[in-house]
Amino acid sequence: MTTHAPAMRRLILGAIAAGALAALPATPSGAQSQTVNVYNWNDYIDPDVLARFQRETGITVRYDVFESLETLEAKLLAGRSGYDIVVPTNEPSFSRLIAAGALQPLDRARIKNWSNLDATLMQRLVASDQGNRHGAIYLWGTIGLGINAARIREVAPDAPLDSWELLFKPEHASRIARCGIVMMDSQIDVLPTVLRYLGIDPNSTAEADLRRVEQTLMAIRPHIRTFSTGGAIELLATGQACLAFAYSGDAIQAADRAQEAGQGVEVKYVAPKEGAQLWFDVLAVPRDAPNRDNAHRLIDFLLQPDVMAAITNHVHYPNAVPASKPMIEPDILADRNVYPAEEDFARFFTVTAVPQAVERARSRLWARFKAGR
């Protein structure tokens, strides 16, 4: 996030999001309105970019946000969501939505800036989307820990700040609980990481492996203050929490907000040494999007190098448009937590969709974990 009037930008984004899709009038069948309805993660766009698109095209952006992949999938699989662009994560949601027929192939002839995409990163996406037919990478990153090292050192001076043990070992979590632990509210993201921490394939479907995951999580359940995804940003930034299971960019945004506030709170992001999940968030169009043409116009607009640079500068997530790099703030580009070095990728892992029966078992496990029983 840039430091130029951040509070005002957040207010602008709130105003955009307030144009809730539920309040939109229905568009007559076969007709397209001068709007484009977007469903994206919270704190994941530069509002100035949306304002520019509206000025240049005359198309109004109606913007709504979600905090978990479970919420996104439920809306799209139910059908008639009213959205024109959605931003699922490659695995398991993007691939699962493709398999369910919930997304339509993109018309690349209408996306002239498609050629700006990083071919290597797009090739990584092929495992989720054969032929890259249904989506373009928007932003990407890893999942790790947002930490307030000074506060943690006060309560757990011997806890390792570079390891998942900081969270998953009860002897550390019990002490760190005094300054606040936030758990991401998404089993899709959390459970594969616990498997990796335990030395198990993150895509394991074995019941015995899930039992070990549940035992690990239940052992730290009494020490978790709250479950939140996007809310971790403010909780870390304001010092209400000192440890959060978080997306890389969220933790880095929290660090920026803490610095802006000038209250002595210091936050940093850690991709733990045991491994961090690598993910891609993808611009995609629902099968029943009411404004398909406008969706393609917005995707094409977003893939411009200066536009993607502005988004990365604002939210501190890397993008997939290499030509944007000269316009990205130097401190962001140099930060390996944002743009990992090539050798860092050896520690990263990706996940795949699991069978429905396993997904249901994981969901039941997660419900028990959240309920603490």
Stockholm file with secondary structure:
# STOCKHOLM 1.0

chainA/1-373         MTTHAPAMRRLILGAIAAGALAALPATPSGAQSQTVNVYNWNDYIDPDVLARFQRETGITVRYDVFESLETLEAKLLAGRSGYDIVVPTNEPSFSRLIAAGALQPLDRARIKNWSNLDATLMQRLVASDQGNRHGAIYLWGTIGLGINAARIREVAPDAPLDSWELLFKPEHASRIARCGIVMMDSQIDVLPTVLRYLGIDPNSTAEADLRRVEQTLMAIRPHIRTFSTGGAIELLATGQACLAFAYSGDAIQAADRAQEAGQGVEVKYVAPKEGAQLWFDVLAVPRDAPNRDNAHRLIDFLLQPDVMAAITNHVHYPNAVPASKPMIEPDILADRNVYPAEEDFARFFTVTAVPQAVERARSRLWARFKAGR
#=GR chainA/1-373 SS CCSSSHHHHHHHHHHHHTSCGGGSCCCCTTCCCSEEEEEEETTCSCHHHHHHHHHHHCCEEEEEEESCHHHHHHHHHHSCCCCSEECCBIIIIIHHHHHTTCBCCCCGGGCGGGGGSCHHHHHHHTTTSGGGCSCEEEEEEEEEEEECHHHHHHHCTTSCTTSTHHHHSHHHHHHHGGGCEEECSCHHHHHHHHHHHTTSCTTCCCHHHHHHHHHHHHHHGGGCCEECSTTHHHHHHTTSCSEEEEEHHHHHHHHHHHHHHTSSCCCEEECCTTCEEEEEEEEBCBTTCTTHHHHHHHHHHHTSHHHHHHHHHHHCCCBSCGGGGGGSCHHHHTCTTTSCCGGGGGGEECCCCCCHHHHHHHHHHHHHHHHTC
#=GC SS_cons         CCSSSHHHHHHHHHHHHTSCGGGSCCCCTTCCCSEEEEEEETTCSCHHHHHHHHHHHCCEEEEEEESCHHHHHHHHHHSCCCCSEECCBIIIIIHHHHHTTCBCCCCGGGCGGGGGSCHHHHHHHTTTSGGGCSCEEEEEEEEEEEECHHHHHHHCTTSCTTSTHHHHSHHHHHHHGGGCEEECSCHHHHHHHHHHHTTSCTTCCCHHHHHHHHHHHHHHGGGCCEECSTTHHHHHHTTSCSEEEEEHHHHHHHHHHHHHHTSSCCCEEECCTTCEEEEEEEEBCBTTCTTHHHHHHHHHHHTSHHHHHHHHHHHCCCBSCGGGGGGSCHHHHTCTTTSCCGGGGGGEECCCCCCHHHHHHHHHHHHHHHHTC
//
